[in-house]
């Protein structure tokens, strides 16, 4: 799944947060976009649900970045 950050600082913070766990593969596609996937046999719905939970845990006080 792709995540579009609001700005470059947010993208860097999110990149550091998501790569803390060994089950997450994160690739920076541009200054504002990341590609995220989780290791294991998760279908698209389960991956999206897990990513939304991690985004909410990352910064609960701010609106999450946009998912594609």
C-alpha positions, -999 to +999 in steps of 0.1 A: +000+000+000+011+035-007+011+063+018+011+100+008+026+121+036+017+158+042+053+169+041+089+156+040+093+158+078+062+137+083+074+111+058+108+108+076+091+104+110+067+078+096+095+059+079+115+057+111+083+046+130+073+019+106+107+004+102+110-003+140+091-036+136+107-065+117+075-075+099+073-042+079+089-035+046+090+002+037+103+018+005+105+055-001+091+062-036+095+100-035+098+128-010+061+124+000+053+088-008+060+054+009+052+019-002+044-003+028+039-040+031+038-065+059+055-099+059+033-129+063+002-142+046-021-112+051-047-103+025-052-067+013-079-060+038-058-073+067-028-053+056-048-021+052-064-026+087-029-032+103-015-002+085-044+021+097-038+009+133-001+016+131-008+051+116-033+058+144-008+046+170+020+067+154+003+101+158-032+098+173-035+136+176-032+143+139-051+131+108-033+101+093-016+104+059-036+093+029-036+057+018-038+044-017 
